[in-house]
Amino acid sequence: MSLTEQQQAQLDKIQLDASWKEALSDFLLSPKMDDLKQFLMAEKHADKVIYPPSSLIFNALNTTPLNRVKVVILGQDPYHGPNQAHGLSFSVQKGLALPPSLRNIFHELNTDLGVPVSKHGDLTRWAEQGVLLLNAVLTVEAGQPTSHQKQGWEDFTDHVIDVLNEQCEHIVFILWGAYAQRKGQRIDPNKHLILKAAHPSPLAANRGGFFGCKVFSKANNYLKQNGIEPINWQLDA
């Protein structure tokens, strides 16, 4: 895509990893992205508190560049409580209580691979190894879950998935729950591994289909079979 000086200047303002910025440039310069920016600006001008902070909205993409993605764990939207969301799906910053879904994820990881349950919920170490912790919607209003759905983020993250699907091979997509599985319908199962299970939230997990899904060992086995370094799922204490 050949860019004008104005378009390049527009891209330069976006705090996004260069590999993703290039791959997503057509969407970043589209009217849909302009509409999304206008929505977020209007929310801020209305003195609404938005999570995560602006500097962390693209944290998943910035921590896991395009050429390093091995696994994608798809979430829905950020946590809406104070200081929780930091731009990585299911992850919370150190020092905060573990959300119920993350507790269940750690329990399954312990059962599956014997990994000790982490005392904190910061999943940055996974992201640094190539686990793209991508929410379908990247912002939320404080105390208002799903408040930023259908404002354009879904189109943006569909584009992220399309880039991964088309430009990469042998990525593991972990899709927990019906929402993630619907979004994952655009993935080619002949190029990538798609792992589906129930959502780890207590209500869904306790109905069955999450505990025992063994997605962590299945993901690592697939990566090793394709000559890719597996993920060390153990987090720092």
BAKOLGU-367012 format. One record per residue (C-alpha): x, y, z. Coordinates in steps of 0.02 Angstrom, whole numbers, padded with zeros to 5 digits. Layout:
N
      c1      c2      c3
       X       Y       Z
...
***
This chain:
237
      c1      c2      c3
   00000   00000   00000
   00076   00165  -00057
   00045   00302   00070
   00031   00490   00050
   00127   00602   00170
  -00035   00640   00261
  -00076   00456   00281
   00099   00419   00344
   00086   00560   00469
  -00081   00489   00526
  -00004   00317   00552
   00146   00389   00643
   00031   00457   00779
  -00033   00283   00823
   00060   00197   00965
   00069   00028   00882
   00209  -00096   00845
   00280  -00068   00671
   00243  -00245   00608
   00060  -00230   00654
   00049  -00050   00593
   00106  -00103   00420
  -00008  -00256   00414
  -00160  -00159   00476
  -00127   00005   00386
  -00276  -00009   00269
  -00395  -00023   00418
  -00303   00106   00523
  -00328   00232   00383
  -00509   00184   00348
  -00670   00278   00389
  -00712   00140   00514
  -00557   00183   00615
  -00600   00368   00605
  -00773   00330   00674
  -00698   00228   00816
  -00579   00370   00861
  -00724   00493   00861
  -00824   00381   00977
  -00679   00366   01100
  -00648   00553   01097
  -00832   00588   01131
  -00829   00467   01279
  -00678   00557   01353
  -00753   00729   01323
  -00906   00668   01420
  -00787   00636   01566
  -00813   00449   01560
  -00673   00340   01631
  -00609   00220   01497
  -00508   00061   01529
  -00371   00021   01492
  -00273   00185   01488
  -00240   00251   01312
  -00058   00197   01318
  -00111   00015   01346
  -00254  -00003   01222
  -00139  -00091   01097
  -00035  -00179   01231
  -00071  -00353   01161
  -00009  -00306   00987
   00139  -00208   01054
   00197  -00347   01169
   00174  -00483   01037
   00233  -00422   00865
   00155  -00504   00712
   00307  -00611   00670
   00314  -00683   00846
   00134  -00742   00866
   00122  -00927   00907
  -00041  -00937   01005
  -00195  -00825   01010
  -00309  -00824   01163
  -00465  -00728   01117
  -00562  -00634   01250
  -00717  -00525   01239
  -00685  -00353   01315
  -00573  -00279   01451
  -00607  -00290   01637
  -00709  -00139   01692
  -00644  -00122   01871
  -00512   00003   01929
  -00332  -00038   01880
  -00375  -00211   01814
  -00366  -00196   01625
  -00196  -00173   01545
  -00231  -00223   01366
  -00206  -00412   01378
  -00356  -00529   01376
  -00393  -00616   01542
  -00241  -00531   01622
  -00241  -00413   01771
  -00100  -00309   01840
   00005  -00375   01984
  -00060  -00341   02157
  -00243  -00366   02112
  -00355  -00511   02158
  -00372  -00645   02025
  -00537  -00632   01929
  -00640  -00792   01933
  -00607  -00836   01750
  -00420  -00820   01774
  -00425  -00927   01931
  -00510  -01063   01827
  -00380  -01043   01688
  -00240  -01067   01814
  -00329  -01219   01888
  -00343  -01299   01716
  -00161  -01259   01678
  -00110  -01342   01841
  -00214  -01497   01803
  -00156  -01505   01623
   00031  -01473   01639
   00064  -01470   01826
   00109  -01286   01819
   00097  -01208   01993
  -00047  -01086   02014
   00021  -00910   02000
   00000  -00789   02143
  -00029  -00647   02020
  -00132  -00626   01862
  -00012  -00530   01750
   00004  -00633   01590
   00137  -00522   01511
   00262  -00666   01515
   00148  -00768   01403
   00130  -00621   01283
   00319  -00597   01274
   00336  -00778   01217
   00213  -00761   01074
   00041  -00780   01154
  -00068  -00643   01080
  -00192  -00603   01218
  -00321  -00517   01108
  -00489  -00451   01164
  -00621  -00431   01029
  -00658  -00257   01099
  -00509  -00157   01161
  -00592  -00028   01275
  -00733  -00017   01401
  -00815   00115   01511
  -00778   00097   01696
  -00911  -00009   01781
  -01004  -00041   01618
  -00962  -00212   01545
  -00979  -00230   01355
  -01013  -00041   01343
  -00896  -00018   01193
  -00961  -00163   01090
  -01022  -00126   00913
  -00923   00036   00900
  -00794  -00030   00778
  -00672  -00130   00882
  -00744  -00295   00821
  -00703  -00245   00641
  -00527  -00199   00693
  -00494  -00364   00782
  -00575  -00462   00640
  -00442  -00380   00532
  -00307  -00436   00655
  -00370  -00615   00643
  -00377  -00605   00453
  -00195  -00547   00447
  -00142  -00692   00559
  -00245  -00816   00460
  -00180  -00761   00291
   00001  -00712   00326
   00051  -00844   00454
   00048  -01033   00473
   00036  -01152   00620
  -00041  -01031   00745
  -00143  -01104   00888
  -00308  -01014   00914
  -00384  -01046   01086
  -00570  -01004   01080
  -00661  -01014   01246
  -00849  -00990   01237
  -00975  -00957   01099
  -00924  -00776   01072
  -00742  -00818   01034
  -00793  -00968   00930
  -00906  -00863   00819
  -00765  -00739   00792
  -00648  -00884   00752
  -00754  -00944   00606
  -00642  -00841   00490
  -00489  -00950   00531
  -00429  -01084   00408
  -00416  -01249   00504
  -00301  -01319   00370
  -00167  -01189   00410
  -00191  -01171   00597
  -00246  -01267   00751
  -00414  -01214   00824
  -00447  -01268   01003
  -00624  -01242   01069
  -00692  -01261   01245
  -00820  -01183   01361
  -00782  -01012   01432
  -00682  -01013   01595
  -00807  -00901   01687
  -00879  -00995   01838
  -01055  -01005   01766
  -00996  -01083   01602
  -00850  -01183   01670
  -00954  -01267   01804
  -01079  -01326   01675
  -00939  -01428   01596
  -00829  -01415   01443
  -00691  -01306   01512
  -00605  -01408   01647
  -00510  -01548   01564
  -00499  -01459   01395
  -00307  -01474   01402
  -00281  -01331   01280
  -00109  -01289   01352
  -00033  -01460   01320
  -00122  -01475   01152
  -00053  -01305   01100
   00125  -01350   01148
   00116  -01520   01063
   00058  -01439   00902
   00196  -01308   00909
   00329  -01440   00938
   00260  -01548   00796
   00286  -01398   00681
   00462  -01358   00740
   00408  -01208   00845
   00472  -01175   01022
   00330  -01214   01144
   00264  -01092   01273
   00327  -01097   01452
   00160  -01066   01536
   00232  -01043   01711
   00224  -00864   01770
   00348  -00782   01887
   00296  -00797   02069
***
